[in-house]
Amino acid sequence: MGTTQQAPRDLIDAALAARDKAYAPYSKFHVGAALRTVNGQIIAGCNVENAAYPEGVCAEAGAISAMVLSGETTFDEIVVVGLGDAACTPCGGCRQKIREFTGPDATIFIINDQGETLLTLTREALIPHSFGPENLK
């Protein structure tokens, strides 16, 4: 599972701020994510729902899309926060998206409302035995 390394404060703050802007009128479950690209840029995202619930966008997917739009395609760290003290881990689709845009040494931090790190995961712990671009060659 990995160590319980503390998430970086700047990513915590960005993830919490993103979560506060989430649009979740149906589930009422607000999620924020913030990633750091390999070039040091911090990019955040929040979940966005719509009336065709559950056809929304996860916070992690939003941050990754914004990263690609900014011209970057790789990140080393991501912080994810939901509501309360329960660990809000990425869904299966977001795990695959994280896998697509990280190296094997990427770190995934799951935090609570107070910014305390609940889980620190490696990419392998998040999505073991994963399938990636190199499998398509």
C-alpha positions in Angstrom: 0.0 0.0 0.0 2.9 2.4 0.7 3.8 4.8 3.4 1.6 7.5 4.8 3.6 10.3 3.4 1.9 13.7 3.8 0.5 15.4 0.7 2.2 18.6 -0.3 0.4 21.7 1.1 0.0 23.5 -2.2 -1.7 20.5 -3.7 -4.0 20.1 -0.7 -5.0 23.8 -0.9 -5.7 23.5 -4.6 -7.7 20.3 -4.2 -9.8 21.8 -1.4 -10.5 25.0 -3.3 -11.5 22.9 -6.4 -13.8 20.8 -4.3 -15.5 23.9 -3.1 -16.4 24.8 -6.7 -17.8 21.3 -7.6 -21.2 21.2 -9.2 -23.0 18.3 -7.6 -26.7 19.1 -7.2 -27.8 15.5 -7.6 -25.4 13.5 -5.5 -24.5 16.4 -3.1 -21.0 14.8 -3.1 -18.4 17.3 -3.9 -14.9 16.1 -5.0 -11.8 18.1 -5.8 -8.5 17.0 -7.3 -5.2 18.8 -7.9 -2.2 17.4 -9.8 1.4 18.6 -10.3 2.8 18.1 -13.8 6.3 17.0 -14.4 7.1 20.7 -15.2 5.8 21.8 -11.8 2.4 23.3 -12.9 -0.5 22.7 -10.5 -3.8 22.0 -12.2 -7.1 21.4 -10.4 -10.5 19.9 -11.3 -13.8 19.3 -9.6 -16.7 17.0 -10.3 -19.4 18.3 -12.5 -22.8 16.5 -12.7 -25.7 17.1 -15.0 -29.4 16.1 -15.3 -28.5 12.9 -17.1 -27.0 11.8 -13.8 -24.7 9.9 -13.4 -23.2 11.1 -16.7 -20.9 13.7 -15.2 -17.2 14.3 -15.0 -15.0 13.3 -12.1 -12.7 15.7 -10.4 -9.6 13.7 -11.5 -10.8 13.6 -15.1 -11.4 17.3 -15.1 -7.9 18.0 -13.8 -6.4 15.7 -16.3 -8.3 17.2 -19.2 -7.2 20.7 -18.1 -3.6 19.4 -18.0 -3.8 18.1 -21.5 -5.4 21.4 -22.7 -2.5 23.3 -21.1 0.0 21.3 -23.3 1.3 18.9 -20.7 0.7 15.1 -20.7 2.4 13.8 -17.6 2.0 14.4 -13.8 3.9 13.0 -10.8 1.4 13.7 -7.9 -2.3 14.0 -7.5 -4.4 14.9 -4.4 -8.1 13.8 -4.2 -10.6 15.0 -1.6 -14.2 14.3 -1.1 -16.4 15.2 1.9 -15.8 14.2 5.5 -13.3 11.8 6.8 -13.9 8.8 4.5 -11.2 8.1 1.9 -12.5 9.3 -1.5 -10.5 7.1 -3.8 -10.7 7.4 -7.6 -13.3 5.4 -9.5 -12.1 2.7 -11.9 -12.2 5.0 -14.9 -10.2 7.7 -13.2 -7.7 5.1 -12.0 -7.1 4.2 -15.7 -6.8 7.9 -16.6 -4.3 8.4 -13.8 -2.4 5.4 -15.2 -2.3 6.9 -18.7 -0.7 10.1 -17.7 1.7 9.1 -14.9 5.0 7.3 -14.6 5.4 4.3 -12.3 6.8 6.5 -9.5 3.7 8.7 -9.3 2.1 9.3 -5.9 -1.6 9.5 -5.3 -2.7 11.2 -2.1 -6.2 10.8 -0.6 -7.0 13.5 2.0 -9.9 14.4 4.2 -11.8 17.7 4.8 -9.1 19.0 7.2 -6.3 18.3 4.6 -5.0 15.4 6.5 -3.5 12.6 4.3 -5.6 9.4 4.7 -3.9 7.3 2.1 -0.6 7.6 0.1 -0.6 5.2 -2.8 1.8 4.4 -5.6 0.4 4.0 -9.1 0.8 0.2 -8.8 -1.1 0.1 -5.5 -3.9 2.2 -7.1 -4.2 0.1 -10.3 -2.2 -3.1 -10.0 -1.3 -5.1 -13.1 -2.5 -2.2 -15.3 -2.9 -1.9 -19.0 -1.2 1.1 -20.6 0.1 2.6 -23.9 3.1 0.3 -23.9 0.7 -2.7 -24.1 -0.5 -1.5 -27.5 2.9 -1.7 -29.2 
